[in-house]
Amino acid sequence: MNKIIVSICVISSGILGYTIPKDQDKYLMSDALTNIQDMKEWMQSDIDKDNIITDLGEYYLEYLNETEDLLINEINK
């Protein structure tokens, strides 16, 4: 429910030309970081259960790790 509300706020702010305050921007990036971390857990679980080819899963994890690092760097600015 909160994600829907946040999404609506982000969309409406773009439509109205409103800029997101710095603190809210960091909140949104932190929320995105949490999503990335959840996806990494799911992917590792799929690799462990042989639901995905190991090489492909590791490739996805590599990009999720890079994205996670980029978000962490941006949040810490």
N, C-alpha and C positions, 0 to 999 in steps of 0.2 A: 504494500500500500504506500509506504513512504517513497519507494522508488518511482511510483507513478506520479506522486505529488511533486517530487523533485524534477522529474522529466517534464511535467507540465510547466513548472516554474522556469526551467531552462529554456524551453521552447518559447514561452510567452515573453521572457525577457529578451530573447533575440528578436522577436517580432516587434516589440515596443522600443527597441534600441537601448534597453536598460543594460548596464554593465553589471556583472556579478561582483559583489564585494569580495575582497581578497580572502577573508575568512571563509566565506561560503565556497569559493573556488577551491580552497584547500580541502574543505569538507567533501566536495564532489570528487576530488582526486583521491582522497582517502577511501571513499566508497568504491571507486573504480579499483583501487589497490586491493581491497577486500575481495572484490569479484575475481580479480586475477589470481589471488591466492587460493580461492575456492576452486577455480578452474584447474590450477596446478594439482590440487589434491585429487580431483576427479580423474585427471589424466593419469596420474601415478597409479590410482586404483585400477583404471582400465588396463594399464600396462601390466600390473601385477596379476590381474585376472585373465590376461590374454584376450581382452576384448578389442584390442587394437594391436597392430604390428608394432613391435618394440621400437624399431628404428623410426617409424613415423611418430609414435608417441614421444620419443625423446626429442625429435625435431620440434614438435609442438611445445614441449616443455622449455626448450632452448629459447624460443621466441617469447613465451610467457615470462621467462626469467628476465630477458632483455627489457620487456615492457614494464615489468615490476621495478627494475632498476631505474628506468626513466621516470616513472611516477614517483619513486622515493626521492630521487634527486630534485624533482620539481617541487615536491611537498616541502623539502628541507631548505628551499631557497628563502 
